[in-house]
Amino acid sequence: MVTPRLMAAPAKALHPPGGAEGRRLAASIAVDAVGRGLFLAGSVVFFTRQLGLSPGQVGAGLALGGVVGLVAAFPVGLAADRFGGRRVLMALHSYRALALAAYLLVTNFAGFVAVSGLVAVAAGSTVPVLQALVGAAVPAAERVTTMGYLRAVQNAGFAIGGVLAAGVIALDTRAAYVALILANAAGFAVSAVLVSRIAATAPAPRPAGARVLDALRDRLFLGVAAGNGVLLLHTTMLAVGIPLWILLHTGVPRFVVAAVFVLNTVLAVALQVPVSGTASTLAGSVRAYRWAGLALVATCLLLVGAGWYRTGPVAIALLVVAVVALTFGEMLQSAAAWSAGYALAPERLRGSYLAVLGLGNNAQSMVGPVLVTAAVAAGTWGLIGLAGVLAVASALTAALVRGRGGTT
């Protein structure tokens, strides 16, 4: 699925990109990723067993929080343009520490919805602000590989946090869950301190005639954001689609579900930086969007093949290759989005433009589970239909990016 050009890793990818600022950002990401991995793996158990919420209430509360995050992302991006990415990211980390700790005060569903909304205000805005900060603190030639490096560090941190959460769930006491939440909150507080060590850069002057809502008026960029959001369905395919497909449409051992996540994490940590290096230009972004679409289409078709065989080594092999294809689709889409975001966003309006690009991710988080679950429930034709949607999104997004000056 990946051409030799895409597989070629720049020699400098063997070393952390971004210089001293990249290393400081990586330290910040590592701390909060371990805490978030701990929280994500154990929080649902805490919500249901300790707060007494039903699974339906947990899902509804988080979905409502996601709506709040969707609305808040653009104003936060405007703040990054006005005050600089470093200040805003420090504020977001500090705010998230306090908002997460507020879960310990929840006693009913209404309180859970309120706190989920408070948490989502920052959760949906952090990545665009981080990318804007990388754009200001890191040389242009290293921005995309730096984002890839930070993503790899984040995935490793999530994995470590998930392992630690297993111990918390095994203890299954309120004290253990309180420690879990406070550890995540403390991770954000520490991250805020680490971000404060990044060299401050004054925001660039606003271009003549530029307005604060320009990102929302840029139809081409809105199209890129929409297409990118569709390709982000790979997130839900990994978390929901592939596990459900394995359980509903194959007869392979259930441990394969856990192996899927391990394989994805290992590949993403090992290869995100070199894959990102292939999309460091706008033309590279165009190619990466195309290859990402092909990889995700192949994922759907390989899953269909595994469903036909159902059991045995061939079915397992097809599932493994499907996860490999999905992971390459994930890495290529991420790199393409980072590169396109930097290339298409005016420097002085980068925060608001990247916030618009991030709206696709927030929307996918709300719509994706419903769409992917419906496709899996429909069986073979459902996945073929999903493959078609991904193929169209890939082609259109690549065409829109190319229309801004990329070449093939």
C-alpha positions as CSV (number, residue, x, y, z in Angstrom):
1,M,0.0,0.0,0.0
2,V,2.9,2.4,0.5
3,T,5.3,3.3,-2.3
4,P,9.1,3.2,-1.9
5,R,9.0,7.0,-1.8
6,L,6.6,6.9,1.1
7,M,8.6,4.3,2.9
8,A,11.8,6.2,2.6
9,A,12.7,7.7,5.9
10,P,14.9,10.8,6.0
11,A,18.1,10.2,7.9
12,K,17.4,13.0,10.3
13,A,14.1,11.3,11.3
14,L,16.3,9.0,13.4
15,H,16.8,12.0,15.8
16,P,14.1,14.0,17.5
17,P,13.1,16.9,15.1
18,G,12.3,20.4,16.2
19,G,15.5,21.1,18.2
20,A,15.3,22.1,21.8
21,E,11.7,23.4,21.5
22,G,10.6,20.1,20.0
23,R,12.2,18.2,23.0
24,R,10.4,20.5,25.4
25,L,7.1,20.0,23.7
26,A,7.7,16.2,23.6
27,A,8.3,16.2,27.4
28,S,5.0,18.1,27.8
29,I,3.2,15.7,25.5
30,A,4.6,12.6,27.3
31,V,3.5,13.7,30.7
32,D,-0.1,14.5,29.7
33,A,-0.4,11.5,27.4
34,V,0.4,9.1,30.3
35,G,-2.2,10.8,32.4
36,R,-4.8,10.8,29.6
37,G,-4.1,7.2,28.8
38,L,-4.7,6.3,32.4
39,F,-7.9,8.3,32.5
40,L,-9.3,7.1,29.1
41,A,-8.8,3.5,30.0
42,G,-10.3,3.7,33.5
43,S,-12.7,6.6,33.4
44,V,-15.7,4.7,32.0
45,V,-15.4,2.2,34.8
46,F,-15.3,5.1,37.4
47,F,-18.3,6.7,35.9
48,T,-20.4,3.6,35.9
49,R,-19.2,1.8,39.1
50,Q,-18.5,4.8,41.4
51,L,-20.8,7.5,40.1
52,G,-23.6,5.1,39.4
53,L,-24.3,6.2,35.8
54,S,-25.6,3.9,33.2
55,P,-23.6,3.3,30.0
56,G,-26.3,5.2,28.1
57,Q,-25.9,8.2,30.4
58,V,-22.1,8.1,30.0
59,G,-22.4,8.1,26.2
60,A,-25.0,10.9,26.2
61,G,-23.0,13.0,28.6
62,L,-19.8,12.7,26.6
63,A,-21.6,13.3,23.3
64,L,-23.1,16.5,24.8
65,G,-19.7,17.5,26.0
66,G,-18.4,17.0,22.4
67,V,-20.9,19.5,21.1
68,V,-19.5,22.1,23.6
69,G,-16.0,21.3,22.4
70,L,-17.1,21.7,18.8
71,V,-18.5,25.2,19.5
72,A,-15.5,26.3,21.6
73,A,-12.7,25.3,19.2
74,F,-12.9,28.3,16.9
75,P,-12.9,31.0,19.6
76,V,-9.9,29.3,21.2
77,G,-8.1,29.4,17.9
78,L,-8.8,33.1,17.6
79,A,-7.3,33.5,21.1
80,A,-4.2,31.7,19.9
81,D,-3.9,34.2,17.0
82,R,-4.4,37.1,19.4
83,F,-2.2,36.1,22.3
84,G,0.1,33.5,20.9
85,G,0.0,29.7,21.0
86,R,2.3,29.3,24.0
87,R,0.1,31.4,26.3
88,V,-3.1,29.8,25.1
89,L,-1.7,26.2,25.4
90,M,-0.5,26.9,29.0
91,A,-4.0,28.2,29.8
92,L,-5.7,25.2,28.2
93,H,-3.5,22.7,30.2
94,S,-4.1,24.6,33.5
95,Y,-7.8,24.8,32.8
96,R,-8.1,21.1,31.9
97,A,-6.3,20.2,35.2
98,L,-9.1,22.0,37.1
99,A,-11.9,20.8,34.9
100,L,-10.8,17.1,35.3
101,A,-10.6,17.4,39.0
102,A,-14.2,18.6,39.0
103,Y,-15.3,15.0,38.1
104,L,-14.6,14.2,41.8
105,L,-17.5,16.6,42.7
106,V,-20.0,14.9,40.5
107,T,-23.0,13.2,42.2
108,N,-25.6,12.9,39.4
109,F,-26.1,12.9,35.7
110,A,-26.7,16.7,35.4
111,G,-23.3,17.3,37.2
112,F,-21.6,14.8,34.9
113,V,-22.9,16.6,31.8
114,A,-21.8,19.9,33.1
115,V,-18.3,18.7,33.9
116,S,-18.0,16.9,30.6
117,G,-18.8,20.1,28.8
118,L,-16.2,22.0,30.8
119,V,-13.6,19.4,30.0
120,A,-14.6,19.4,26.3
121,V,-14.0,23.2,26.0
122,A,-10.2,22.5,26.1
123,A,-10.1,18.9,24.8
124,G,-11.4,19.9,21.3
125,S,-9.0,22.9,21.1
126,T,-5.7,21.7,22.4
127,V,-4.4,20.0,19.2
128,P,-4.9,23.0,16.9
129,V,-3.2,25.3,19.4
130,L,-0.4,22.9,19.8
131,Q,0.1,22.8,16.0
132,A,0.0,26.6,15.9
133,L,2.7,26.7,18.6
134,V,4.9,24.2,16.7
135,G,4.4,26.5,13.6
136,A,5.8,29.4,15.6
137,A,8.6,27.6,17.5
138,V,10.0,25.2,15.0
139,P,11.7,25.9,11.6
140,A,9.3,25.4,8.7
141,A,11.2,22.4,7.3
142,E,10.7,20.5,10.5
143,R,7.2,21.3,11.5
144,V,5.4,18.3,10.0
145,T,8.1,15.8,11.3
146,T,7.9,17.5,14.7
147,M,4.2,16.9,14.8
148,G,4.8,13.3,13.8
149,Y,7.3,13.0,16.6
150,L,4.9,14.5,19.1
151,R,2.2,12.1,17.9
152,A,4.5,9.1,18.4
153,V,5.4,10.3,21.9
154,Q,1.7,10.7,22.6
155,N,0.8,7.2,21.4
156,A,3.6,5.7,23.6
157,G,2.3,7.7,26.6
158,F,-1.3,6.5,25.9
159,A,-0.1,2.9,25.9
160,I,1.8,3.3,29.2
161,G,-1.2,5.0,30.8
162,G,-3.5,2.2,29.6
163,V,-1.2,-0.4,31.3
164,L,-1.3,1.6,34.5
165,A,-5.1,1.8,34.4
166,A,-5.3,-1.9,34.5
167,G,-4.0,-1.8,38.0
168,V,-6.5,0.8,39.0
169,I,-9.4,-1.2,37.6
170,A,-8.1,-4.3,39.4
171,L,-8.2,-2.5,42.7
172,D,-11.7,-1.1,41.9
173,T,-11.9,1.3,44.9
174,R,-12.9,4.9,45.0
175,A,-9.5,5.9,46.3
176,A,-7.9,4.3,43.3
177,Y,-10.2,6.1,40.9
178,V,-9.6,9.4,42.7
179,A,-5.9,8.9,42.3
180,L,-6.4,8.1,38.6
181,I,-8.3,11.4,38.0
182,L,-5.9,13.5,40.1
183,A,-2.9,11.9,38.3
184,N,-4.4,13.1,34.9
185,A,-5.1,16.5,36.3
186,A,-1.6,16.7,37.7
187,G,-0.2,15.7,34.3
188,F,-1.9,18.7,32.7
189,A,-0.5,21.0,35.4
190,V,3.0,19.7,34.8
191,S,2.5,20.1,31.0
192,A,1.5,23.7,31.5
193,V,4.8,24.3,33.3
194,L,6.8,22.6,30.6
195,V,5.1,24.6,27.9
196,S,6.0,27.8,29.7
197,R,9.7,27.0,29.0
198,I,9.1,27.3,25.2
199,A,10.6,30.5,23.8
200,A,7.8,33.1,23.5
201,T,7.2,34.5,20.0
202,A,5.2,37.6,19.4
203,P,2.2,37.1,17.1
204,A,2.8,38.3,13.5
205,P,1.1,41.4,12.4
206,R,-2.4,40.8,11.0
207,P,-2.4,41.0,7.2
208,A,-4.0,44.1,5.6
209,G,-7.7,43.5,5.2
210,A,-7.7,40.3,7.2
211,R,-10.7,39.7,9.4
212,V,-11.2,37.3,12.4
213,L,-13.8,35.2,10.6
214,D,-11.7,34.7,7.4
215,A,-11.1,31.0,8.2
216,L,-14.9,30.5,8.2
217,R,-15.3,32.3,4.9
218,D,-12.5,30.4,3.1
219,R,-14.6,27.8,1.2
220,L,-11.7,25.9,-0.2
221,F,-10.2,25.5,3.3
222,L,-13.7,24.5,4.7
223,G,-13.8,21.8,2.0
224,V,-10.4,20.5,3.1
225,A,-11.5,20.5,6.7
226,A,-14.7,18.5,5.7
227,G,-12.8,15.9,3.6
228,N,-10.1,15.6,6.3
229,G,-12.8,15.0,8.9
230,V,-14.2,12.1,6.8
231,L,-10.8,10.5,6.5
232,L,-10.5,10.8,10.3
233,L,-13.1,8.0,10.4
234,H,-10.0,5.8,10.8
235,T,-10.0,6.7,14.5
236,T,-13.5,5.2,15.0
237,M,-12.7,2.3,12.6
238,L,-9.8,1.3,15.0
239,A,-11.7,1.9,18.2
240,V,-15.1,0.6,17.2
241,G,-15.3,-0.8,13.7
242,I,-12.6,-3.4,13.6
243,P,-13.4,-4.8,17.1
244,L,-17.1,-5.1,16.2
245,W,-16.3,-6.6,12.8
246,I,-14.1,-9.3,14.5
247,L,-16.8,-10.1,17.1
248,L,-19.8,-10.0,14.7
249,H,-18.4,-11.3,11.4
250,T,-15.5,-13.6,12.2
251,G,-14.9,-16.5,14.5
252,V,-11.3,-15.7,15.3
253,P,-10.2,-15.8,19.0
254,R,-11.2,-12.7,20.9
255,F,-7.6,-11.9,21.9
256,V,-7.2,-10.7,18.4
257,V,-9.2,-7.6,19.4
258,A,-6.5,-6.7,21.9
259,A,-3.7,-7.6,19.5
260,V,-5.2,-5.0,17.0
261,F,-4.5,-2.2,19.4
262,V,-1.1,-3.3,20.3
263,L,-0.1,-3.7,16.6
264,N,-1.5,-0.2,15.7
265,T,0.3,1.4,18.6
266,V,3.7,-0.2,17.9
267,L,3.5,0.7,14.2
268,A,2.4,4.3,14.9
269,V,5.1,4.9,17.4
270,A,7.8,3.4,15.2
271,L,6.8,4.9,11.8
272,Q,4.9,8.2,12.3
273,V,8.1,10.3,12.1
274,P,9.4,8.8,8.8
275,V,6.0,8.7,7.2
276,S,5.4,12.4,8.2
277,G,8.7,13.3,6.4
278,T,7.1,12.3,3.1
279,A,4.4,15.0,3.5
280,S,6.6,18.0,4.5
281,T,5.5,20.0,1.4
282,L,2.1,20.9,0.0
283,A,2.7,18.5,-2.9
284,G,3.6,15.8,-0.4
285,S,0.3,16.5,1.4
286,V,-1.6,15.9,-1.9
287,R,0.2,12.6,-2.3
288,A,-0.3,11.6,1.3
289,Y,-4.0,12.3,1.2
290,R,-4.3,10.1,-1.9
291,W,-2.3,7.2,-0.3
292,A,-4.2,7.6,2.9
293,G,-7.5,7.0,1.0
294,L,-6.1,4.0,-0.7
295,A,-4.9,2.5,2.5
296,L,-8.3,3.0,4.2
297,V,-10.2,1.6,1.3
298,A,-7.9,-1.4,1.4
299,T,-8.6,-1.8,5.1
300,C,-12.3,-2.1,4.4
301,L,-11.8,-4.7,1.7
302,L,-9.4,-6.7,3.8
303,L,-11.9,-6.8,6.6
304,V,-14.6,-8.0,4.1
305,G,-12.1,-10.8,3.1
306,A,-11.6,-11.8,6.7
307,G,-15.4,-12.0,7.1
308,W,-15.6,-14.3,4.2
309,Y,-13.0,-16.7,5.7
310,R,-14.3,-16.2,9.2
311,T,-11.9,-18.5,11.0
312,G,-8.4,-19.9,10.6
313,P,-5.0,-18.5,9.8
314,V,-6.1,-16.8,6.5
315,A,-8.8,-14.8,8.4
316,I,-6.3,-13.7,11.0
317,A,-3.7,-12.8,8.4
318,L,-6.2,-10.6,6.6
319,L,-7.1,-8.9,9.9
320,V,-3.4,-8.2,10.6
321,V,-2.9,-6.7,7.1
322,A,-6.0,-4.7,7.5
323,V,-4.7,-3.2,10.7
324,V,-1.4,-2.4,9.0
325,A,-3.2,-0.7,6.2
326,L,-5.4,1.3,8.6
327,T,-2.3,2.4,10.6
328,F,-0.6,3.6,7.4
329,G,-3.8,5.4,6.5
330,E,-3.9,7.0,9.9
331,M,-0.3,8.2,9.7
332,L,-0.6,9.5,6.2
333,Q,-3.8,11.3,6.9
334,S,-2.3,13.0,10.0
335,A,0.9,14.0,8.1
336,A,-1.2,15.3,5.2
337,A,-3.4,17.4,7.5
338,W,-0.4,18.9,9.4
339,S,1.3,19.8,6.1
340,A,-1.8,21.3,4.5
341,G,-2.7,23.2,7.7
342,Y,0.7,24.9,7.7
343,A,0.7,25.6,4.0
344,L,-2.8,26.8,3.6
345,A,-3.3,28.9,6.7
346,P,-2.0,32.5,6.7
347,E,0.7,32.8,9.4
348,R,-1.2,35.5,11.4
349,L,-4.4,33.6,11.3
350,R,-2.9,30.1,11.8
351,G,-4.7,29.5,15.1
352,S,-8.2,30.1,13.7
353,Y,-7.5,28.2,10.5
354,L,-6.2,25.2,12.3
355,A,-9.2,25.3,14.6
356,V,-11.4,25.1,11.6
357,L,-9.4,22.1,10.3
358,G,-9.8,20.5,13.7
359,L,-13.6,20.9,13.6
360,G,-13.6,17.9,11.3
361,N,-12.1,15.8,14.1
362,N,-14.6,17.0,16.6
363,A,-17.5,16.3,14.2
364,Q,-16.1,12.8,13.4
365,S,-16.0,12.0,17.1
366,M,-19.7,12.6,17.3
367,V,-20.9,11.2,14.0
368,G,-18.2,8.6,13.4
369,P,-19.4,5.9,15.9
370,V,-22.9,6.0,14.5
371,L,-21.7,5.8,10.9
372,V,-19.1,3.1,11.4
373,T,-21.3,1.0,13.6
374,A,-24.1,1.1,11.0
375,A,-21.6,0.1,8.3
376,V,-20.4,-2.9,10.3
377,A,-23.9,-4.0,11.2
378,A,-24.8,-3.9,7.4
379,G,-22.0,-6.4,6.7
380,T,-20.1,-6.7,3.5
381,W,-22.0,-4.0,1.6
382,G,-21.8,-1.7,4.5
383,L,-18.0,-1.8,4.5
384,I,-17.9,-1.5,0.7
385,G,-20.1,1.6,1.0
386,L,-17.8,3.0,3.7
387,A,-14.8,2.3,1.4
388,G,-16.5,4.4,-1.3
389,V,-17.1,7.3,1.0
390,L,-13.4,7.2,2.1
391,A,-12.2,7.0,-1.6
392,V,-14.3,10.1,-2.6
393,A,-13.2,12.0,0.5
394,S,-9.5,11.3,-0.3
395,A,-9.7,12.3,-3.9
396,L,-11.7,15.5,-3.2
397,T,-9.4,16.6,-0.4
398,A,-6.3,16.0,-2.4
399,A,-7.8,17.9,-5.3
400,L,-8.7,20.9,-3.1
401,V,-5.2,21.0,-1.5
402,R,-3.7,20.8,-5.0
403,G,-5.9,23.6,-6.1
404,R,-4.1,25.9,-3.6
405,G,-0.7,25.2,-5.3
406,G,0.3,21.6,-4.6
407,T,1.7,19.5,-7.5
408,T,1.6,15.8,-8.2
